[in-house]
């Protein structure tokens, strides 16, 4: 048979095995290697996603805690300004009404001068602690000072 443009004829390197049909498809070893590579890639991706969502949740809790502290300090200062009988502030522990997973603890103590340690009359040291979980990184503590006449 004479090769035509449609039938180029046999080529070098394309010899057929003795059985007459060309070997096609993937070997079992190639399939196993491909599945191992694919599984490893998916596992790495899922771990990255899990870590990312954990960091996002932690950042969200820290942002909420800082908002609760800011709101608490401002409301305490306004209350003292409007009602002098509420001086000095008292220790308290409560759960925030907007974020049910946040607990706020306020500890009030005397304020002292950083220069010589002398007591500052009319000033109180306020330690605010907000917790939202049981881990060591699930707590935010802020110290501020409040004066009766600010």
Backbone bond lengths (Angstrom), bond angles and torsions (degrees), N, CA, C in turn:
res aa  C-N    CA-C-N  psi(-1)  N-CA   C-N-CA  omega(-1)  CA-C   N-CA-C  phi
1 X - - - 1.427 - - 1.508 108.26 -
2 X 1.312 115.57 137.87 1.464 121.76 -179.05 1.526 108.06 -93.70
3 X 1.352 117.26 128.66 1.470 119.41 -179.65 1.520 110.38 -64.19
4 X 1.309 115.64 137.38 1.467 121.69 175.33 1.517 108.63 -113.23
5 X 1.315 116.73 -178.42 1.459 120.20 -178.97 1.530 111.24 -67.08
6 X 1.319 116.51 -25.57 1.460 119.10 179.14 1.521 111.63 -86.00
7 X 1.268 118.88 -27.44 1.445 123.02 -178.57 1.517 108.28 -121.70
8 X 1.328 116.87 92.53 1.460 118.68 -175.13 1.509 113.61 -70.32
9 X 1.280 119.17 -12.20 1.457 120.71 177.60 1.514 111.60 88.05
10 X 1.294 117.57 -176.93 1.459 121.20 -177.38 1.525 111.34 -67.77
11 X 1.304 116.69 145.35 1.472 121.87 178.61 1.517 108.40 -117.09
12 X 1.279 113.76 159.00 1.459 116.60 177.65 1.522 108.94 -73.24
13 X 1.313 117.39 142.66 1.451 122.12 179.89 1.518 113.56 85.25
14 X 1.299 119.01 -2.98 1.463 119.88 -179.76 1.516 110.94 -112.84
15 X 1.312 116.05 35.96 1.459 119.24 -179.52 1.512 110.16 -67.81
16 X 1.273 115.89 142.89 1.452 121.43 -179.70 1.517 109.28 -92.97
17 X 1.354 115.09 149.01 1.463 117.16 177.81 1.531 110.71 -66.22
18 X 1.286 114.99 170.46 1.459 120.13 -175.17 1.513 112.86 -60.15
19 X 1.333 117.74 -27.50 1.453 120.69 -178.92 1.517 112.22 -69.83
20 X 1.303 119.50 -17.18 1.442 122.28 176.48 1.519 114.37 101.53
21 X 1.345 121.27 -16.10 1.471 120.84 -179.84 1.527 109.50 -114.06
22 X 1.325 116.40 144.98 1.463 121.63 -179.31 1.531 109.33 -74.77
23 X 1.344 116.14 146.34 1.463 121.09 178.06 1.526 108.27 -75.18
24 X 1.325 117.58 128.46 1.453 121.99 -179.04 1.518 109.20 -128.56
25 X 1.367 115.88 161.69 1.462 121.29 175.36 1.513 112.56 89.97
26 X 1.323 113.94 -169.49 1.460 121.74 -176.03 1.519 109.41 -107.99
27 X 1.313 115.79 148.76 1.457 118.54 175.28 1.533 108.74 -80.00
28 X 1.294 116.57 163.51 1.461 121.44 -179.59 1.523 110.66 -62.50
29 X 1.297 118.44 -38.36 1.466 122.83 179.44 1.527 110.48 -63.17
30 X 1.330 117.58 -42.84 1.466 120.79 178.47 1.530 111.02 -62.56
31 X 1.333 116.88 -39.97 1.462 120.50 178.44 1.526 111.79 -65.22
32 X 1.308 117.23 -41.99 1.466 120.78 179.70 1.522 110.53 -64.44
33 X 1.321 117.46 -44.84 1.472 121.15 178.82 1.525 109.99 -61.85
34 X 1.312 118.16 -43.62 1.468 121.45 179.97 1.530 110.52 -62.57
35 X 1.326 117.82 -42.34 1.458 120.93 179.03 1.530 111.79 -65.89
36 X 1.329 117.76 -38.42 1.463 121.07 178.07 1.528 110.06 -64.64
37 X 1.317 117.77 -44.66 1.470 121.56 178.97 1.531 110.01 -63.40
38 X 1.309 117.71 -45.01 1.454 121.81 179.34 1.532 111.17 -63.23
39 X 1.319 117.09 -45.01 1.472 121.08 179.25 1.518 112.13 -62.80
40 X 1.336 116.95 -40.23 1.468 120.56 178.05 1.521 110.37 -64.54
41 X 1.300 117.57 -43.24 1.469 121.28 179.07 1.514 111.76 -62.27
42 X 1.319 117.64 -43.51 1.467 121.01 179.47 1.523 110.39 -65.74
43 X 1.330 117.47 -40.29 1.466 121.01 178.80 1.517 111.44 -62.19
44 X 1.323 117.33 -45.49 1.470 121.34 178.91 1.532 110.32 -61.91
45 X 1.310 117.26 -43.68 1.467 121.36 179.73 1.529 110.78 -61.73
46 X 1.329 117.65 -44.30 1.462 120.68 -178.88 1.521 111.65 -65.57
47 X 1.315 117.78 -37.52 1.468 120.44 177.36 1.523 111.06 -66.16
48 X 1.324 116.89 -38.92 1.464 120.15 177.66 1.520 109.95 -63.86
49 X 1.316 118.29 -41.62 1.457 122.08 179.63 1.527 110.66 -65.08
50 X 1.322 117.21 -42.48 1.458 121.19 179.32 1.513 111.82 -63.35
51 X 1.319 117.50 -43.10 1.464 121.36 177.12 1.515 111.72 -64.66
52 X 1.310 116.41 -38.91 1.456 121.08 179.37 1.520 111.56 -64.84
53 X 1.315 117.64 -43.33 1.465 119.60 179.96 1.524 110.79 -69.05
54 X 1.326 117.81 -33.46 1.465 120.80 176.17 1.517 111.74 -64.08
55 X 1.332 117.14 -42.79 1.468 120.81 177.04 1.515 111.12 -65.06
56 X 1.309 116.91 -39.31 1.461 120.62 179.09 1.523 110.61 -63.52
57 X 1.320 117.58 -42.52 1.460 122.13 178.75 1.528 110.38 -63.97
58 X 1.331 117.23 -41.30 1.460 121.46 179.31 1.525 110.67 -64.47
59 X 1.338 116.92 -43.37 1.462 120.30 178.23 1.516 111.00 -63.44
60 X 1.302 117.42 -39.04 1.463 121.59 178.65 1.520 110.65 -63.09
61 X 1.329 117.48 -43.44 1.463 120.68 178.86 1.524 111.42 -64.95
62 X 1.330 117.56 -39.40 1.463 120.27 178.08 1.525 111.31 -65.29
63 X 1.307 116.56 -40.52 1.457 120.15 178.36 1.531 110.54 -64.36
64 X 1.316 117.70 -43.72 1.467 121.26 177.69 1.522 110.76 -62.24
65 X 1.337 116.75 -42.51 1.463 120.52 -179.85 1.528 110.61 -62.26
66 X 1.316 117.59 -42.78 1.468 119.53 179.49 1.525 110.87 -66.41
67 X 1.328 118.56 -35.70 1.463 121.13 176.54 1.525 111.01 -66.01
68 X 1.326 117.18 -40.27 1.462 121.02 179.25 1.530 110.11 -65.28
69 X 1.326 117.35 -42.30 1.467 120.61 178.64 1.524 110.48 -63.15
70 X 1.309 116.58 -46.45 1.468 120.15 179.54 1.531 110.75 -60.11
71 X 1.321 117.10 -45.26 1.461 121.42 179.33 1.527 110.90 -62.72
72 X 1.317 116.85 -41.40 1.455 121.75 -179.04 1.536 111.09 -64.37
73 X 1.323 117.21 -45.92 1.462 120.63 -179.32 1.524 110.58 -63.94
74 X 1.308 117.15 -44.40 1.463 120.02 -179.93 1.527 111.70 -64.31
75 X 1.324 118.02 -43.76 1.465 119.76 -179.93 1.531 110.45 -66.13
76 X 1.335 117.97 -34.92 1.450 120.98 177.46 1.531 110.41 -65.55
77 X 1.307 117.50 -42.79 1.468 121.12 179.42 1.531 111.10 -66.30
78 X 1.303 117.09 -40.36 1.468 120.54 178.24 1.523 109.92 -65.11
79 X 1.330 117.76 -43.41 1.460 121.70 -179.87 1.527 110.94 -61.24
80 X 1.323 117.81 -41.21 1.468 121.47 178.91 1.525 110.04 -66.28
81 X 1.337 117.12 -40.55 1.466 120.65 179.87 1.524 111.42 -66.85
82 X 1.331 118.07 -38.40 1.460 121.64 -177.51 1.527 112.73 -82.10
83 X 1.323 116.28 -31.01 1.465 120.10 -177.48 1.525 109.08 -133.93
84 X 1.345 116.86 91.32 1.470 119.78 -178.91 1.524 113.52 -59.36
85 X 1.338 117.67 -20.03 1.468 120.31 178.52 1.532 111.49 -68.37
86 X 1.328 117.68 -17.48 1.468 120.53 179.01 1.532 111.81 -79.67
87 X 1.347 116.74 3.67 1.467 120.87 177.15 1.515 108.98 -89.08
88 X 1.262 121.76 141.46 1.457 128.13 -10.59 1.531 110.75 -80.21
89 X 1.324 117.63 158.29 1.474 120.51 178.26 1.528 110.50 -62.37
90 X 1.285 116.20 155.24 1.474 122.49 -178.69 1.527 110.68 -108.18
91 X 1.332 114.65 157.75 1.464 119.97 173.18 1.524 108.43 -64.43
92 X 1.325 116.27 146.13 1.462 119.74 179.47 1.526 110.58 -156.94
93 X 1.318 114.94 156.37 1.470 122.88 173.18 1.523 106.50 -137.24
94 X 1.322 117.03 130.72 1.468 119.88 178.13 1.516 110.37 -154.92
95 X 1.332 115.01 163.30 1.469 121.56 174.15 1.520 107.20 -97.46
96 X 1.313 116.50 136.08 1.459 120.22 -179.65 1.522 110.24 -67.81
97 X 1.331 116.36 139.08 1.466 120.26 -176.00 1.525 112.81 -74.62
98 X 1.330 117.81 -29.69 1.471 119.40 -179.44 1.526 112.43 -81.11
99 X 1.324 116.46 -39.05 1.464 121.00 -177.89 1.524 107.33 -118.06
100 X 1.310 116.66 102.94 1.462 121.05 -173.18 1.524 113.22 -66.45
101 X 1.332 117.48 -19.44 1.461 118.26 -178.39 1.525 112.86 -88.75
102 X 1.345 118.96 1.59 1.462 122.00 -179.39 1.525 110.50 -103.22
103 X 1.332 115.87 128.88 1.461 122.00 174.36 1.527 108.08 -113.74
104 X 1.335 116.18 134.51 1.459 121.86 -177.17 1.522 108.70 -114.69
105 X 1.329 114.97 133.41 1.462 120.87 176.86 1.524 107.70 -125.10
106 X 1.332 116.06 127.67 1.463 121.17 179.14 1.523 108.25 -116.66
107 X 1.342 116.01 126.53 1.459 121.98 176.75 1.524 106.84 -120.03
108 X 1.342 115.89 123.93 1.461 121.96 -177.50 1.521 108.46 -106.76
109 X 1.313 115.49 134.47 1.459 120.13 178.66 1.517 110.77 -145.09
110 X 1.317 116.68 171.91 1.461 119.82 179.09 1.526 110.55 -69.53
111 X 1.306 115.57 148.89 1.467 120.61 178.97 1.524 108.55 -99.19
112 X 1.304 115.50 142.97 1.464 119.87 177.47 1.511 109.33 -128.38
113 X 1.305 114.89 153.56 1.459 121.30 -178.83 1.530 110.13 -70.22
114 X 1.334 117.23 133.56 1.469 118.42 177.81 1.529 111.73 -70.63
115 X 1.301 116.09 -18.20 1.464 121.01 -177.31 1.530 112.05 -75.27
116 X 1.344 116.32 -54.04 1.466 119.32 -175.96 1.528 113.80 -127.35
117 X 1.325 118.30 1.34 1.453 121.91 178.00 1.513 114.31 79.19
118 X 1.328 117.34 6.85 1.461 120.57 -179.76 1.525 109.85 -70.15
119 X 1.321 114.86 148.56 1.454 120.70 178.99 1.525 109.85 -68.38
120 X 1.352 116.17 140.25 1.467 121.51 179.10 1.529 108.01 -104.34
121 X 1.318 118.24 107.39 1.465 119.71 -178.89 1.529 111.15 -68.66
122 X 1.322 115.36 141.77 1.464 120.47 178.50 1.523 113.64 78.17
123 X 1.320 117.75 6.81 1.470 121.81 179.49 1.526 107.95 -125.19
124 X 1.331 116.00 138.88 1.463 121.41 177.63 1.522 109.60 -124.65
125 X 1.315 114.15 143.64 1.466 120.95 174.11 1.517 107.09 -90.17
126 X 1.344 116.29 130.45 1.463 122.05 -179.22 1.524 108.05 -117.93
127 X 1.330 116.34 119.20 1.465 122.28 174.17 1.522 107.31 -103.29
128 X 1.323 116.68 115.76 1.467 122.20 178.32 1.522 108.62 -108.19
129 X 1.321 115.83 129.28 1.457 121.61 177.95 1.521 108.35 -125.20
130 X 1.327 116.44 125.33 1.463 122.03 177.21 1.520 107.46 -114.93
131 X 1.325 116.43 127.10 1.467 121.18 177.43 1.518 108.96 -121.18
132 X 1.322 116.13 147.69 1.465 121.16 179.59 1.516 112.45 -137.08
133 X 1.292 117.95 10.14 1.461 121.32 179.21 1.511 109.68 -168.24
134 X 1.322 115.78 -164.72 1.461 120.10 -178.23 1.519 112.91 -109.07
135 X 1.319 118.13 -7.37 1.456 121.36 -178.95 1.521 112.64 -78.26
136 X 1.323 115.45 164.66 1.463 120.08 -179.71 1.532 112.00 -68.30
137 X 1.313 117.15 -25.22 1.460 120.74 179.97 1.532 112.30 -93.38
138 X 1.324 117.17 8.93 1.463 121.81 -177.62 1.524 111.65 -100.09
139 X 1.327 116.70 33.62 1.457 121.82 -177.53 1.524 109.35 -141.48
140 X 1.326 115.29 140.85 1.462 121.13 173.61 1.521 107.06 -127.42
141 X 1.339 116.34 129.27 1.460 121.04 -179.54 1.519 108.77 -122.27
142 X 1.343 115.05 133.19 1.458 121.59 -179.92 1.524 107.76 -132.00
143 X 1.313 116.35 136.98 1.452 121.62 174.19 1.515 108.42 -113.77
144 X 1.331 115.62 131.29 1.467 121.12 177.93 1.525 107.81 -139.01
145 X 1.302 115.96 169.71 1.461 122.07 179.92 1.513 109.21 -122.92
146 X 1.327 115.93 139.03 1.452 121.81 -179.38 1.517 107.94 -125.26
147 X 1.339 114.51 135.78 1.453 120.44 178.65 1.517 109.80 -112.04
148 X 1.314 115.98 149.41 1.457 120.34 178.71 1.524 109.19 -66.34
149 X 1.299 117.55 -34.97 1.474 121.35 179.06 1.526 108.45 -123.60
150 X 1.278 115.39 93.33 1.459 119.05 -178.70 1.469 108.16 -108.11
